[in-house]
Amino acid sequence: MDETYIKVRSWVYLYRALDKAGWTVDFFLSRNRDVTAGKTFLRNAMKNRRTPTKITLDAYVASHRAVPEMKETGELPRRVKVRSSQYLNNLVEQDHRRIKQRIRAMLGFKRFDHAAVTISGIELAEQIKKRQFKTGKFGNRKATMSELWNAALAA
């Protein structure tokens, strides 16, 4: 789990999480970078996935405070290990690079809701590129990128 900043009039924060295979677990755009935003992101990330056994965080204090608070309320099991490692977090940092590369050319956004929609599209394109998008309806044949994109837009 990590967060990065994006320009939407002022700065907003894009929270992202990857699993150890490099697949995107979830992303969340927030106006604030605080404990509440960290908790909200973790709740959303765990909603459609299994509960993690380890969470790797960067050195930001609010993220580290969010996890114990969630353990106290029972939202996270006590067995979940939290680690802070600059090197283990590099996977997420490198994945931020692709998103920020596309956004940098836009010179920021004017509205928060437009930023959220655009970032959702960029994240979807990255998931298709990583072959993370479910392509069951194509059977065993390899689908072209345009077929995958059309299927994603139709979903």
N, C-alpha and C positions, 0 to 999 in steps of 0.2 A: 504494500500500500504506500502510495506517495501522493503528494500534491504538487502542482505547478501553477504558475500564474498565467493569466490570459488577459489581454486588454479589452475591456468592454466599458468604454468611457473612462472608468477608473479600473483598478485591477480586481479581477475575480479569480477564484481558485478552482482548478480542475483536479478533482480527486480521482485517482485511477488505481486499480488493483490488477495484478497478473498472478496466475498460478506458476508453479515452478517450471512448467513446460513452455511458458511465455505466452499463453493464451490469455486474452482479456477476460477478467472476471466481471468487472463492472466499472462504470465511470459516473461521476456526479459533479455538476457545476454548482458552485456555491458563492454567494457574495461575501461570506465570512470565512475566516480560517481560524476556527476555534473548536472547542470540545464538542459542541452541539453538532457542528458540521461533520466532524469525524465520526460521531455516533450514528448520525443519519446515513452517512455513506456506508459504514459497516453493516447497519441493518439492511439496507438495500442490497448490498453485495451478497449477504448471506441468505436473502429471501429465496432465491431460485437455485442456490447451490448448497452443497453439504457444508457443515460447520468446519472451519479450518482447524488444523492441529497446531500450526505455527503461523504467526503473523510477523512479518519483517517490516519494521518501520524505520523512517529516517530519524534524525535527532530532534525533530520538532516536538516540543513538550505537550502541546494540546492533544496530539495523537496518542501519546503515551498515557495521558490522563483518561482518555476516552475508554480505553480497553479495560482498566481495572473497574471503572464505574459500571461498565456493561457486565463485568463478571459479578459485581455486587448485586445487581438487579436480576441476575440470572439469564440475561440475554445471551451471554457467552459462557460456555462451560469453564470451570476452573482449570481444567487440564490444558487449555489453549496456552501455548508458550508464546511469549512476546520477546522478540529479539531486535536489537538495534545494530545494524551492520551497514557500514558504508558500501562494502563490496557486494553483499547479497542484494542490496537495493539497486545495483547498477542495471539489472534487467529492466526494472520499471523506468529508470532514468533514460535508458536507451530507447525505450518504447515511446516516451514523451517526445523524443526528437522528431519522430515521424509526424506527430500531430502538430507540433509547433512549427515544423517546416512548412506545412500547408497553410497554417494560420498567419505566419509572418508575412506572407505575400499579400494578405488582405489588409494589413495595417490596423488590425483591431476591428471591433464591432461597435455599433452604436447602441444596440438594444440587447438586453440580457436574453430575452426569449429567442431572438434571431441567432444569438451565439449558441444557445442550447441546441437548436435544431440543426445548425450547421455542424457542430461538433458531433452530434449523433450520426449524421451522414458520414463524416470523416471516420468515426469509430467503426461504423458498419463496413465502409470500404476497407479498412485495415483488417477487420475480422474475415472478410471475404478473401483478402490477399493471404492471410495466414491459414486459409482453408478451415476456418473455425465455424463458418456458416453451414448449417445443415443442408445437405444436397440430396436427401433421400429420394426425391421424386425423379431425379435423373438416372436412378439405377446405378449400375456399375460403370457406366461410361463417364469419361471426364467431361464436365461441362465447360463451355467457353466462359470467359469473364463476362461477356455481355448477357449470356443466359443466366448466370448467377446474379448479376445486377438486377435484371428484370424480375427474377424470382424474389429477390430481397425487397424490391419496391412493391411487389404485389402482396407480400406478407403483411 
